[in-house]
Amino acid sequence: FLGIGARSSHGKHYAFLGEWASLYSFQFFPERTAPDLYLGSDKLFFNSVQSGNTATSEVSVQNVGTNTLAIPSIAVTGNSSFTVDQSQLALAPGGQGKLKVSYLASSKKDETATLTLKSDDPGEPEITVALSGNPSGLTVGSTLPSITLTTPGNTQWSSSQTQGVLVLSYFATF
């Protein structure tokens, strides 16, 4: 953008944004009040949970708006292995809360569900969080599999030499 400007005249407030090809103007209403829902994350992972065990994590919920936020519907859909501890919530302006999401691991890998919050936030009346339990592939904290390989120098290397810790890195230059 080449320019940004703001102007107030006769009780009306405007913002202007300009670039080479276009000029955009927006009228805004700072005196209006509205709730504004903000979540700490839109994804929640439960890694390496043994079958039959339960893991719990939290989703941070904030009202960054200027009016009370009502969230009359909080629900998990798609998989009964995931649950949430509250079905509704209200937050004052600037208020914060936590939703506790639990995952009861089955014997399956790659279990997924969706946490949905429906609120009176006029900008985002529905917000979702993707839930994932025991995603496939290695994750931080996973047990290193037993492998043996031959290095470019023709020596044998075994994962048992790492004492359970291995950091892989790859650097490329172009």
N, C-alpha and C positions, 0 to 999 in steps of 0.2 A: 504494500500500500504506500502511496505517496503522501497521503495526508489524513489526519483524523481531527475532527473538530466537534465542538458542542456549543449549543446556543439555547438560551431561555428567553422567551418573549411572550408577554401577556399570559403568563401562567402555563405556557406550553414549552416542552423541553424536547430538543432535537439533538441527534448525533449524526455526524456526516463522516463518511469514509470514502476516500477517493483513490483511484488507481489510474493507470494510463488510459484505459478505455471507458471507464464508467465512474459515475458518482452515485453513491448510495446514501439515502437519508432515512433515518428511523425516528419515530416519535416515541418517547418513553414517558412513563407515569410513575415517578418516584414516590408519590404520596399513596399509591395503591398498595394494599397489603395482600399478601398471599403466602401460603405455606410453600416450602420447597424441600422435597425429599432428596437426601444425599446418602448413598450407601458407600461403605468403605471399599467394597469389591463387588464385581459382577460375576466372580467365579470362586468356588470353594472346593478344595481338593482334600480327600481323605486317603492318604497314601499308606500302603502296607498295613492294613488292618486285618488281623487274623479272623478267619471264619468263626462266627459266633460271638466275637468281641464287638464292643461299641466304642466309637470315637466321637468326641464332641468338639465343635469349633464354634466361633462366634462371628456374626456379621454385625458390623457397626452401622447404626441407623442414626441420622442426624436431620434436624429441621433447620436448614440454613435460611429459611424464609422469615417473613415478618408477621406471620399469623399462625395460630395453632394448626398443627398438622394432624389430621385424623387418618389412620390406616385401619379401616374397618375389616379388611380381609388380608390375612397372611396365611398362605397355604403351600404345601409341597405336593407336586403332582408328578406322575410318571414312574414312581417306584416307592413301595411301602417300606423299604429299608431305610429311608430318610424321613426324619421328623423334625418339626420346629416347636419350640416351647411356648409360643404365644400365637393366638389367632387374630389378635387386634392390638393396636397400640395408638396412643396419642402423645404428641410431643409439643411443648410450648416453643415459641420462637427461640432458636439457639439451643434447644434441648437435644439430648442424645440418649440413645438406648442401645441395648444389645439383644440380638436374637440368638438363642442357642440352637444350633442345628446338630442333630445326632445322626450317626450312620451305624446301623447294625449290619456288619458284614456277613454276607452269605458266602457260599463257596464260589460264587461267580466273580469274574474280573470285569472291569469296565462297566460298573453299575452307574447309571446316571438318573438325574431327576431335575426338576426345576422348582425353585422357591420363588413364589410370586407375591408381590406386595401391591395391593390396590389402595390408592389414597386419594385425597382431595387436592393433591398437587396439580394445578391447572396445566403445567408444562409437561408433566410425566405422570399421568394418572395410574399407570401400571409399569412396574419395574420388576425385572427378573434377575435371578442369580442362578447360574449353571452350577449344579452339584455333581461331583464326580467321586465315586468310591472305587478304590483299588484299580486305578487306571493301569493299562498294560505298559510294559517297558520298565526299565530300572528307574527308580526315583531316589532322591537323597534319603539315605537311611536304609535302603534296600541291601540285602545280603549280596555280596559280590559272588557271582557264579564262578565255579571252578573251570578255568580255561588254561590251556598251554599253547604257546605259539612260538614261531621262529622269527627272530628279529632280523632286520636287514643285514646285520653283522654275522648272521648264521649261528646265533646262540639261542638256546631255549630259554623262554621266560614263562613262569607259571604265576597265576593269580594268588597262589598260596604264599608267595614271597612277600605279598603286600601286607600281611597281617590284617586283612579285612578292609583296608582303606586304599582306594585307588582314585586318583584324579586324572582324568583324560583331558587333554587340551589339543587344539588344532589351530594353527595359525597359517594363513595364506597371504601371499602378497601378489599383486597383479601389476 
